[in-house]
């Protein structure tokens, strides 16, 4: 079973998706717009892809994923879970820095049973009437905290920094980073049992390296892509 089912299931959801704050090939998500709410972000559950929850607190929005609703992909033999991702293209060669805040809002501490959260990228494309797919995960884990905890990932094109999830196109992670990427987000991988808990995500950004950020100057000044204080 290929993950291409995600594209078909979420097409209707994405058709209602609205604009999000971004410069070309970049992405910024604060989830503070009450009209956009989760803004097209989804999880993979028992019925396929479905919108994540959206929450509002202290004048700020964020998305929430209840891990009890996230199922193994592509089948029960795999310890691979997809709690939050989107179908939005970005250019990771030009903008190789990923920023995210993750908070454990579980009634009891979240349990990943030895697993970790990773950033992943994917491409699904129809070639001659046949769907093809490629997915990779960046090996550096994302940090979870009891409060809003930020992680910065400096992506590279080094194959050693990426883990192959699936590929039937003969493409590398570097191939997807520059062109072809049409979905990305976060997965939980490597645990000994299904994860338990509730995770919140906020302040997601895909941006250039620091030198590139400085070069944008005042154009970037009004866009929030660093950690904000949250209640």
BAFINU-885738 format. One record per atom (N, C-alpha, C): x, y, z. Coordinates in steps of 0.001 Angstrom, whole numbers, padded with zeros to 6 digits, always signed. Layout:
<recs>
XYZ
...
</recs>
This chain:
<recs>
+000842-001197+000000
+000000+000000+000000
+000872+001240+000000
+000643+002146-000919
+001415+003371-000987
+000668+004505-000312
+001402+005498+000074
+000805+006603+000784
+000025+007532-000133
-000015+007214-001429
-000730+008059-002363
-002198+008202-002000
-002723+007291-001184
-004105+007405-000737
-004325+008726-000010
-003275+009266+000607
-003422+010519+001331
-003851+011647+000405
-003293+011697-000779
-003602+012766-001712
-005067+012738-002123
-005590+011561-002417
-006979+011461-002838
-007930+011821-001707
-007636+011370-000513
-008553+011584+000602
-008635+013053+000974
-007503+013759+000918
-007482+015114+001435
-007777+016174+000385
-007966+015782-000870
-008193+016774-001924
-009356+017692-001596
-010463+017140-001113
-011628+017949-000798
-011322+018906+000338
-010594+018417+001343
-010234+019272+002468
-009368+020418+001995
-008384+020128+001142
-007465+021158+000683
-008145+022134-000258
-009198+021717-000927
-009896+022620-001833
-010471+023803-001084
-010778+023584+000193
-011310+024668+001006
-010214+025446+001709
-008962+025009+001557
-007844+025668+002227
-007660+027079+001714
-007305+027986+002617
-007129+029382+002234
-005658+029728+002178
-005363+030961+001832
-003967+031386+001732
-003327+031385+003107
-002032+031121+003139
-001270+031195+004371
-000089+032117+004112
+000420+032750+005201
+001467+033759+005049
+002747+033120+004557
+003211+033517+003382
+004450+032958+002885
+005062+033847+001815
+006363+033750+001671
+007091+034287+000549
+007313+033120-000400
+007740+033358-001637
+007933+032256-002568
+008789+031130-001998
+008273+029899-002068
+008973+028686-001655
+009172+028580-000150
+008605+029492+000610
+008696+029429+002062
+007330+029109+002643
+007298+028875+003950
+006026+028592+004604
+006089+029050+006043
+005009+029700+006496
+004894+030150+007871
+003507+029766+008377
+003463+029125+009524
+002182+028729+010109
+002182+029107+011586
+001269+029998+011974
+001078+030304+013391
-000283+029834+013882
-001179+029521+012920
-002526+029037+013218
-003316+030006+014096
-003023+031306+013934
-003711+032328+014719
-004949+032895+014025
-005156+032562+012761
-006288+033080+012015
-007509+032212+012291
-008505+032785+012940
-009678+031993+013325
-010507+031544+012127
-010326+032189+010982
-011056+031758+009794
-010371+030596+009091
-009054+030475+009266
-008296+029387+008638
-008164+028166+009540
-008212+028401+010844
-008105+027332+011840
-006877+026452+011579
-007043+025136+011321
-005882+024254+011129
-005202+024457+009782
-005846+025186+008874
-005258+025611+007599
-004700+024453+006761
-005476+023378+006661
-005093+022281+005780
-004180+021233+006386
-003808+021360+007660
-002947+020346+008283
-003796+019136+008685
-003215+017963+008514
-003949+016714+008654
-003128+015687+009448
-003786+014598+009820
-003113+013437+010409
-003604+012207+009664
-002898+011090+009824
-003318+009851+009177
-003959+008939+010217
-005275+008713+010063
-006022+007914+011013
-006632+006683+010386
-007536+006055+011107
-008118+004787+010680
-008887+004906+009365
-009422+006081+009075
-010172+006292+007833
-009362+007050+006794
-008049+007130+006990
-007199+007876+006077
-006859+009236+006642
-006605+010199+005751
-006217+011533+006180
-007425+012318+006669
-007241+013068+007759
-008317+013875+008332
-007707+015113+008980
-008468+016216+009075
-007917+017436+009672
-007520+017237+011140
-006397+017826+011516
-006016+017858+012923
-006968+018801+013662
-006956+018735+014984
-007764+019659+015772
-007087+021029+015819
-007887+022045+016044
-007382+023412+016191
-007835+023940+017535
-006931+024636+018232
-007243+025158+019560
-006863+026628+019648
-007492+027299+020598
-007277+028738+020796
-007116+028993+022292
-006030+029688+022651
-005786+029957+024060
-004972+031238+024192
-005445+032128+025041
-004694+033341+025317
-004459+034213+024105
-005385+034191+023156
-005232+034995+021962
-004373+034372+020887
-004012+033111+021048
-003165+032421+020083
-003780+031087+019669
-003613+030740+018389
-004073+029458+017892
-002929+028475+017727
-003269+027206+017697
-002287+026147+017452
-003045+024886+017056
-002323+023901+016525
-002980+022655+016137
-002666+021563+017157
-003575+020595+017232
-003486+019538+018240
-003701+018187+017567
-002881+017215+017936
-003035+015855+017415
-003135+014877+018582
-004288+014215+018672
-004510+013167+019672
-003938+011869+019109
-002878+011370+019719
-002176+010212+019161
-003008+008935+019201
-004076+008924+019991
-004938+007735+020018
-005702+007575+018705
-005770+008639+017916
-006477+008582+016631
-005532+008378+015449
-004238+008380+015704
-003239+008227+014641
-002862+006753+014532
-002945+006195+013343
-002697+004760+013163
-001399+004522+012402
-000939+003288+012449
+000292+002902+011766
+000124+003011+010247
+001197+003449+009599
+001200+003503+008137
+002466+002840+007623
+002396+002063+006535
+001203+001817+005715
+000323+000685+006208
+000815-000099+007190
-000004-001186+007710
+000408-001467+009147
-000255-002462+009763
-000059-002734+011181
+001334-003245+011523
+002102-003636+010509
+003453-004146+010775
+004466-003022+010973
+004079-001786+010693
+005015-000660+010735
+004785+000212+011963
+005883+000617+012617
+005793+001549+013739
+006073+002957+013214
+005183+003433+012366
+005356+004701+011674
+004021+005433+011720
+003994+006619+012365
+002750+007337+012605
+002890+008774+012095
+001790+009332+011583
+001818+010652+010965
+000788+011569+011634
+001173+012244+012731
+000220+013039+013506
-000064+014435+012969
+000828+014986+012117
+000623+016356+011629
+001454+016583+010378
+000764+016868+009249
+001480+017176+008012
+000543+017946+007095
+001072+018414+005965
+000266+019197+005038
+000682+018911+003608
-000166+019278+002670
+000102+019105+001246
+000401+020473+000641
+001567+021003+000978
+001967+022331+000527
+003414+022280+000044
+003689+022697-001175
+005056+022635-001699
+005949+023726-001127
+007199+023380-000887
+008225+024331-000470
+009525+023956-001173
+010468+024878-001220
+011783+024615-001782
+012786+024567-000640
+013252+023372-000301
+014137+023191+000845
+015607+023371+000491
+015920+023517-000784
+017282+023874-001157
+017518+025352-000855
+016558+026177-001230
+016650+027616-000968
+016336+027933+000490
+015441+027162+001081
+014973+027413+002458
+015140+026149+003298
+016370+025854+003742
+016640+024571+004390
+016490+024549+005914
+015908+025588+006483
+015772+025652+007941
+014310+025441+008327
+014083+024438+009177
+012750+024130+009676
+012671+024540+011136
+011630+025288+011484
+011408+025688+012873
+010026+025225+013310
+009938+024714+014537
+008664+024221+015056
+008701+024255+016579
+007551+024475+017175
+007382+024326+018618
+006401+023190+018868
+006752+022324+019820
+005885+021195+020173
+005701+021171+021688
+004472+020946+022097
+004145+020922+023532
+003321+019681+023848
+003664+019027+024933
+002898+017884+025421
+001733+018415+026246
+000507+018214+025770
-000672+018667+026513
-001507+017469+026965
-000867+016314+027101
-001552+015093+027526
-001957+015186+028997
-003043+014498+029386
-003400+014413+030802
-002264+013804+031625
-001599+012803+031057
-000382+012227+031628
+000726+012444+030599
+002000+012377+030998
+003080+012638+030031
+002972+011757+028794
+003238+012344+027637
+003190+011607+026381
+004170+010443+026417
+003790+009334+025809
+004652+008154+025752
+004909+007802+024288
+006174+007903+023880
+006558+007492+022527
+007249+006134+022530
+007490+005568+023706
+008049+004233+023863
+009343+004048+023060
+010209+005031+023203
+011504+004944+022531
+011532+005549+021147
+010376+005953+020656
+010322+006580+019347
+010632+008061+019424
+010631+008729+018303
+010907+010159+018260
+010085+010811+017156
+009917+012132+017267
+009260+012904+016215
+010315+013339+015210
+010015+013162+013931
+010920+013555+012860
+010170+014375+011815
+010906+015261+011164
+010371+015994+010019
+010527+015122+008777
+009488+015032+007950
+009560+014205+006754
+009062+014995+005538
+009496+014537+004366
+009099+015156+003111
+008621+014066+002153
+007763+014445+001216
+007263+013448+000282
+006827+014049-001038
+006824+013193-002042
+006292+013556-003348
+005385+012441-003830
+004195+012791-004270
+003294+011866-004935
+002951+012461-006293
+003129+011682-007350
+002946+012208-008695
+002397+011120-009605
+001524+011503-010505
+000965+010563-011469
+001817+010567-012733
+002315+009403-013098
+003163+009259-014281
+002528+008223-015203
+002053+008658-016355
+001439+007739-017299
+000256+006994-016734
-000521+007669-015902
-001698+007046-015316
-001418+006200-014089
-000145+006162-013633
+000242+005382-012454
+000807+006329-011395
+000342+006171-010160
+000833+007012-009087
+002178+006496-008581
+003142+007416-008470
+004462+007132-007929
+004657+007957-006662
+005528+007471-005782
+005715+008176-004516
+007138+008005-003987
+007601+009035-003294
+008894+009012-002606
+008744+009764-001287
+009289+009178-000198
+009237+009812+001118
+010557+009601+001848
+011024+010667+002505
+012218+010600+003345
+011940+011323+004661
+012665+010921+005724
+012585+011595+007015
+013972+012080+007415
+014036+013311+007930
+015288+013855+008447
+015547+013217+009809
+016759+012725+010027
+017029+011887+011191
+017066+012647+012517
+017411+013917+012498
+017470+014660+013763
+016078+014765+014368
+015907+014361+015637
+014564+014379+016225
+014101+015779+016609
+012792+015930+016693
+012152+017154+017164
+011884+017008+018654
+012138+018059+019413
+012004+018021+020870
+010575+018316+021303
+010116+017579+022320
+008818+017800+022943
+009052+018324+024352
+008266+019300+024799
+008389+019807+026157
+007047+019919+026839
+007058+020093+028156
+005817+020320+028899
+005291+021733+028651
+006177+022619+028197
+005802+023941+027705
+006171+024012+026242
+005910+025163+025615
+006255+025296+024206
+007759+025199+024034
+008198+024180+023307
+009626+023872+023156
+009999+023895+021682
+010945+024751+021341
+011310+024941+019953
+012436+024030+019491
+012366+023654+018239
+013428+022903+017566
+013735+023592+016244
+015019+023695+015939
+015460+024204+014644
+016225+023093+013941
+015800+022743+012748
+016458+021718+011947
+017149+022385+010772
+018436+022149+010633
+019193+022658+009496
+019354+021516+008491
+018464+021475+007528
+018442+020376+006574
+019675+020412+005671
+020104+019243+005241
+021226+019121+004318
+020834+018198+003171
+021679+018160+002152
+021463+017225+001047
+022292+015952+001232
+022939+015814+002389
+023751+014630+002681
+022840+013414+002877
+022981+012379+002064
+022108+011204+002202
+022148+010581+003593
+023267+010730+004296
+023400+010134+005628
+022476+010786+006657
+021998+011991+006366
+021129+012704+007302
+019653+012359+007118
+019351+011532+006112
+017963+011211+005793
+017715+009710+005867
+016518+009351+006272
+016105+007947+006290
+015048+007734+005208
+015274+006745+004358
+014298+006419+003330
+013067+005779+003960
+011902+006300+003629
+010646+005703+004064
+010090+004806+002962
+010047+005348+001754
+009556+004585+000606
+009948+005331-000667
+010277+004580-001727
+010599+005208-003004
+010405+004214-004138
+009597+004589-005130
+009502+003788-006344
+009798+004651-007576
+010550+005740-007343
+010919+006633-008433
+012435+006748-008629
+013203+006169-007720
+014648+006300-007791
+015132+007691-007439
+014420+008384-006538
+014777+009744-006166
+015420+009797-004787
+016335+010744-004629
+016985+010980-003349
+016244+012072-002585
+016602+012252-001312
+016024+013351-000540
+016365+014689-001186
+017596+014814-001703
+018011+016049-002360
+017147+016352-003582
+016736+015316-004300
+015853+015511-005449
+014531+016148-005014
+013987+015673-003907
+012725+016209-003423
+012878+017616-002862
+014019+017886-002219
+014223+019185-001587
+014157+020327-002593
+014691+020121-003776
+014750+021196-004751
+013527+021301-005622
+012922+020183-005938
+011747+020176-006816
+011008+018861-006616
+009702+018956-006610
+008909+017740-006493
+008222+017569-005158
+008755+018188-004120
+008149+018080-002797
+006740+018677-002808
+005747+017875-002462
+004385+018402-002388
+003650+018009-001117
+004378+017484-000142
+003818+017210+001176
+004955+017104+002180
+004694+017534+003391
+005720+017447+004427
+005076+017685+005784
+005812+017342+006833
+005284+017498+008181
+006047+016641+009162
+005331+016035+010103
+005976+015346+011211
+005434+013928+011381
+006357+013021+011694
+005981+011637+011954
+006575+011195+013285
+006054+010109+013834
+006615+009457+015013
+007116+008092+014567
+008370+007813+014848
+008993+006602+014318
+009902+005958+015354
+009949+004619+015330
+010958+003893+016082
+010580+003403+017456
+009321+003578+017857
+008917+003129+019179
+008643+001634+019230
+008558+001120+020455
+008265-000296+020653
+006769-000564+020780
+005974+000511+020887
+004524+000379+021002
+003886+001641+020431
+002577+001597+020222
+001887+002765+019686
+002008+003944+020646
+002277+005139+020141
+002418+006303+021023
+001094+006662+021687
+001196+007269+022864
+000026+007644+023650
+000202+009089+024121
-000834+009888+023947
-000781+011255+024430
-001384+012235+023438
-001258+013512+023754
-001786+014578+022921
-000686+015618+022733
-000397+015949+021471
+000661+016899+021157
+000074+018144+020494
+000642+019294+020848
+000276+020565+020231
+001467+021081+019433
+001178+021693+018277
+002210+022224+017388
+001926+023698+017118
+003005+024494+017090
+002829+025917+016822
+004082+026489+016165
+003913+027657+015534
+005023+028423+014953
+005915+027580+014050
+005310+027004+013043
+006050+026238+012051
+006560+027176+010965
+007813+026981+010546
+008376+027832+009511
+009368+027065+008660
+009400+027399+007386
+010402+026912+006435
+011078+028162+005879
+012346+028385+006253
+013013+029657+005959
+014442+029436+005475
+015084+030488+004949
+016484+030352+004533
+017414+030203+005720
+018664+029912+005440
+019688+029931+006474
+019825+031350+006998
+020409+031539+008196
+020464+032874+008813
+020951+033982+007896
+021962+033734+007091
+022465+034774+006194
+021392+035193+005205
+020610+034212+004755
+019540+034524+003828
+018423+035305+004488
+018175+034993+005752
+017148+035717+006487
+017536+037182+006641
+018787+037435+006980
+019250+038805+007124
+019154+039556+005813
+019428+038867+004719
+019396+039523+003422
+017999+039980+003050
+016972+039331+003588
+015611+039738+003277
+015225+041037+003975
+015961+041358+005051
+015793+042636+005731
+014383+042902+006194
+013919+044119+005906
+012634+044561+006415
+011470+043767+005862
+011653+043109+004709
+010585+042303+004136
+010171+041186+005069
+011143+040670+005830
+010867+039578+006753
+010466+040082+008137
+010653+041366+008387
+010500+041872+009744
+009102+041638+010307
+008099+041685+009442
+006740+041530+009927
+006252+040113+010016
+007106+039146+009670
+006684+037746+009686
+007274+037037+010884
+006425+036438+011690
+006897+035754+012894
+007303+034344+012559
+008613+034053+012721
+009037+032671+012517
+009976+032228+013631
+010010+033022+014745
+010768+032619+015902
+009794+032357+017030
+010274+031794+018078
+009396+031404+019169
+008691+032584+019775
+007387+032451+019960
+006613+033456+020675
+006282+032911+022051
+006164+033795+023002
+005748+033369+024339
+004290+032962+024285
+004004+031821+024858
+002647+031290+024849
+002190+031054+026284
+000885+031104+026529
+000392+030815+027879
+000573+029349+028224
</recs>
